[in-house]
Amino acid sequence: MKKLSIGKLRPAKPGIDPHEAYITAMWLMFLRAPGRNTLPGEPVDLGEIGHVKEKDWERVTPYSPAEPLK
């Protein structure tokens, strides 16, 4: 299977780095959502259909694996 690069999908304008164009596109997608203020640590939906899944997991320490809530 041939590996696709960012520039192969749709070339950026001449003189523009395709990686910079991709980062800019992702930043613009991030800016359009969420449309409300969020709390620190609150899950954020970046425009997918549906709703934000409630947090149903926890960690004992920041470096431990996530475990389901009981």
C-alpha positions in Angstrom: 0.0 0.0 0.0 1.4 3.4 -1.0 1.9 5.8 1.9 0.2 9.2 1.3 1.8 12.4 2.4 -0.1 15.6 3.3 1.0 17.2 0.1 -0.4 14.4 -2.1 -4.0 14.9 -0.8 -4.3 18.4 -2.1 -1.1 20.4 -2.8 -0.6 23.6 -0.9 -0.1 26.8 -2.8 3.4 27.2 -4.2 5.8 28.5 -1.6 3.8 27.2 1.4 5.1 24.2 3.4 2.4 21.5 3.3 3.1 20.7 6.9 2.5 24.3 7.9 -0.8 24.3 5.9 -1.9 21.1 7.7 -1.1 22.6 11.1 -3.0 25.8 10.2 -6.0 23.8 9.0 -6.1 21.8 12.3 -5.8 25.1 14.3 -8.8 26.5 12.4 -10.8 23.4 13.1 -10.0 23.7 16.8 -11.0 27.4 16.9 -14.5 26.6 15.6 -15.3 24.4 18.7 -16.2 24.4 21.5 -18.6 27.3 21.4 -18.8 27.5 25.2 -16.4 27.9 28.0 -15.1 24.7 29.4 -13.8 23.7 32.8 -10.2 22.5 33.3 -10.0 18.8 32.5 -13.5 18.7 30.9 -13.8 16.6 27.7 -14.2 18.8 24.6 -16.1 17.8 21.5 -14.3 19.1 18.4 -17.4 19.0 16.2 -18.1 15.3 15.9 -21.7 14.2 15.6 -23.2 13.2 19.0 -22.3 14.3 22.5 -19.2 14.3 24.7 -18.9 11.0 26.5 -19.0 11.2 30.2 -15.8 10.4 32.1 -16.2 6.7 33.1 -12.6 6.0 34.1 -10.1 7.1 36.7 -6.4 6.8 37.4 -4.8 6.1 40.8 -1.7 8.2 39.8 -1.1 10.3 36.8 1.1 7.6 35.3 -1.1 4.6 36.1 -3.3 3.0 33.4 -6.9 4.2 33.3 -9.4 1.9 35.0 -13.2 1.9 34.7 -15.2 3.5 37.5 -17.0 1.1 39.8 
